[in-house]
Amino acid sequence: MVSIVALPASAHDGDRHRHPRVEISRVQADSPGRDTRSNRSLNAEWVEITNNSRHAVNLRGWTLRDDDGHRYRFDDYRLAGRATVRIHTGEGRDTRHDLFQDRRNYVWDNDRDKATLRDDRGRVVDTESWGNRHRHHRDHH
């Protein structure tokens, strides 16, 4: 008998023993320098998604969102095996390695926030939290 229990993503955020196939691998929530809202500054705020498997994954319909409900929805984008894509906040031309949310304001809170990656069925694939809200998990990261 196979039993599947859906737990809140943050419940085991720090004690994952295996890497998921697709994961949030890096976050730069605090754009370097002053927060001027220039496109250059907005694009220096980003989240990286890595495909750890050998096979490409189509991220069409997947979403990346913050704690405040800002959501980025992937179009028809194939993330190659063993590859990483960087999702920038500002405007730009999408490439194989860089995607752009085309926003004119920052998304990720510098001091604390949580990035949640969901697949096209709305299932949580991975989360990444930062800041003092999760102080009791600090030793896990």
Buried (B, 14 or more C-beta within 10 A) or exposed (E): EEEEEEEEBBEEBBEEEEEBBBBBBEBBBBBEEEEEEEBEBBBBBBBBBBBBBEEEBEBEBBBBBBBEEBEBBBEEBBBBEEBBBBBBBBEBEBEEEBBBBBBEEBBBBEEBBBBBBBBEEEEBBBBBBBBEBBEEBEEEE
